[in-house]
């Protein structure tokens, strides 16, 4: 029969085991706390990107009107960067499960501010060779549509149910946004013509394409507004009965 270990030896082994276990628990707790803090920081990342877009609006205007040699290309690059962060903050919000009421409110505000500001900039200083009305008319249509849709969505949200479902984003709205982003990016970039391309060979073609995209976006804005209104007008008439 094997001799039993002395009681003192067993107690020391138990103490060492408890100490080791306690140290592991403390390390795990610290690791969990660090992960939790990192998770909180990451959940704020989408909202932070949205706030950056809002802050970029006055900076975009300052650059556009500045005397910098490459003011227009810089402004266009800023707009493209804002469009990328618009996609990125939505992706991160879904990936990190970080959607919030504040973020949901702020995201469309940031988008509309950036688009409206860019349209106003182009109206006051149109690209070289473009008549002012060719930019102003579609800009008025697009901004007017956004104001109308904001009021319509507010009414539908208050009404709820069928009305709220009637103003969910449709494909026409997505196409309008896509052509609008292309138009604004191009027109901001090539405002001064040869400042973008060294030989100016493609400037006229790009500007013409940008203006066409802006008019297509305005047409899609009106069509999509009609689609939304046709789905809601019946609900409005019923609510008056």
LINFENQUI-V405778 format. One record per residue. N is the residue number from 1. RES is the residue in one letter. PSI is psi in whole degrees, 0 to 359 (* if undefined). NEAR is the number of other C-alpha atoms within 12 Angstrom. D_LAST is the distance of its C-alpha to the last C-alpha in whole Angstrom. Layout:
BEGIN
((N,RES,PSI,NEAR,D_LAST) (N,RES,PSI,NEAR,D_LAST))
END
This chain:
BEGIN
((1,X,129,3,98) (2,X,142,4,96) (3,X,144,6,97) (4,X,144,9,94) (5,X,144,11,92) (6,X,150,10,93) (7,X,322,11,90) (8,X,320,11,90) (9,X,319,12,90) (10,X,321,13,87) (11,X,322,13,85) (12,X,318,14,86) (13,X,319,15,84) (14,X,320,14,81) (15,X,317,14,81) (16,X,321,14,81) (17,X,318,14,78) (18,X,320,14,76) (19,X,317,14,76) (20,X,318,14,75) (21,X,319,14,72) (22,X,320,14,71) (23,X,320,14,72) (24,X,320,14,70) (25,X,318,14,67) (26,X,317,14,67) (27,X,318,14,67) (28,X,321,14,64) (29,X,317,14,62) (30,X,320,14,63) (31,X,317,14,62) (32,X,321,14,58) (33,X,317,14,58) (34,X,318,14,58) (35,X,321,14,56) (36,X,316,14,53) (37,X,320,14,54) (38,X,322,15,54) (39,X,320,16,51) (40,X,317,17,49) (41,X,317,16,50) (42,X,325,23,49) (43,X,336,26,46) (44,X,350,24,45) (45,X,314,29,47) (46,X,318,34,44) (47,X,323,34,42) (48,X,317,27,45) (49,X,322,32,45) (50,X,318,38,42) (51,X,325,28,43) (52,X,321,29,46) (53,X,319,37,43) (54,X,315,30,42) (55,X,334,21,45) (56,X,343,31,47) (57,X,305,32,44) (58,X,329,23,46) (59,X,321,23,49) (60,X,315,37,48) (61,X,318,31,48) (62,X,318,21,51) (63,X,318,26,53) (64,X,321,39,51) (65,X,1,25,53) (66,X,172,17,56) (67,X,14,11,59) (68,X,145,15,60) (69,X,324,16,62) (70,X,40,24,59) (71,X,313,27,56) (72,X,310,39,54) (73,X,324,31,55) (74,X,316,31,55) (75,X,318,40,51) (76,X,320,34,50) (77,X,322,26,52) (78,X,318,32,50) (79,X,317,44,46) (80,X,319,30,48) (81,X,320,24,49) (82,X,321,36,45) (83,X,322,33,44) (84,X,318,21,46) (85,X,332,30,45) (86,X,316,35,41) (87,X,319,22,42) (88,X,319,23,45) (89,X,327,37,43) (90,X,318,29,40) (91,X,314,20,43) (92,X,322,24,45) (93,X,321,28,42) (94,X,317,19,41) (95,X,319,15,45) (96,X,0,21,46) (97,X,48,18,42) (98,X,26,25,42) (99,X,142,24,38) (100,X,159,20,37) (101,X,320,11,34) (102,X,317,17,35) (103,X,319,27,37) (104,X,326,20,33) (105,X,316,18,32) (106,X,327,26,35) (107,X,308,33,36) (108,X,330,27,33) (109,X,314,25,34) (110,X,318,31,37) (111,X,312,36,37) (112,X,324,33,35) (113,X,314,29,37) (114,X,316,41,40) (115,X,312,39,38) (116,X,318,35,37) (117,X,317,31,41) (118,X,319,46,42) (119,X,318,42,40) (120,X,320,30,41) (121,X,316,33,45) (122,X,328,44,45) (123,X,324,28,44) (124,X,337,21,46) (125,X,82,27,49) (126,X,158,34,48) (127,X,154,40,51) (128,X,130,28,54) (129,X,3,22,54) (130,X,129,29,50) (131,X,144,18,48) (132,X,320,21,46) (133,X,332,19,43) (134,X,338,27,43) (135,X,323,39,42) (136,X,317,29,40) (137,X,305,24,38) (138,X,330,34,37) (139,X,317,38,37) (140,X,318,28,34) (141,X,313,28,32) (142,X,314,37,33) (143,X,319,29,32) (144,X,321,22,29) (145,X,319,31,27) (146,X,320,29,28) (147,X,315,20,27) (148,X,316,23,23) (149,X,324,31,24) (150,X,316,21,24) (151,X,319,17,21) (152,X,316,30,19) (153,X,324,27,21) (154,X,316,17,21) (155,X,317,24,17) (156,X,324,27,17) (157,X,321,20,20) (158,X,325,14,18) (159,X,320,20,15) (160,X,184,18,17) (161,X,233,15,18) (162,X,322,20,17) (163,X,318,28,16) (164,X,321,21,19) (165,X,334,19,21) (166,X,343,30,20) (167,X,20,35,22) (168,X,148,26,25) (169,X,130,19,28) (170,X,178,19,29) (171,X,326,17,32) (172,X,319,25,31) (173,X,322,29,31) (174,X,319,17,34) (175,X,321,23,36) (176,X,315,30,35) (177,X,319,31,36) (178,X,311,23,39) (179,X,326,28,40) (180,X,316,42,39) (181,X,319,36,42) (182,X,313,30,44) (183,X,311,39,44) (184,X,320,49,44) (185,X,312,39,47) (186,X,312,40,49) (187,X,326,47,48) (188,X,318,48,49) (189,X,318,36,52) (190,X,25,43,54) (191,X,318,41,53) (192,X,18,34,56) (193,X,253,31,57) (194,X,350,23,61) (195,X,344,24,60) (196,X,307,31,59) (197,X,133,19,61) (198,X,319,12,65) (199,X,355,11,65) (200,X,11,18,62) (201,X,323,15,62) (202,X,2,18,59) (203,X,311,28,57) (204,X,319,25,55) (205,X,317,19,54) (206,X,316,32,52) (207,X,316,36,51) (208,X,317,26,50) (209,X,322,24,48) (210,X,318,34,46) (211,X,317,43,45) (212,X,317,25,44) (213,X,323,32,42) (214,X,318,39,40) (215,X,322,30,39) (216,X,319,30,38) (217,X,320,37,36) (218,X,319,38,34) (219,X,316,28,33) (220,X,327,29,32) (221,X,316,38,30) (222,X,317,28,28) (223,X,314,23,28) (224,X,325,31,27) (225,X,318,36,24) (226,X,319,22,23) (227,X,315,22,23) (228,X,314,32,21) (229,X,321,27,19) (230,X,332,18,18) (231,X,341,22,18) (232,X,334,30,15) (233,X,322,22,13) (234,X,320,16,11) (235,X,322,25,10) (236,X,317,19,9) (237,X,322,13,7) (238,X,323,12,5) (239,X,340,13,6) (240,X,345,8,4) (241,X,*,7,0))
END
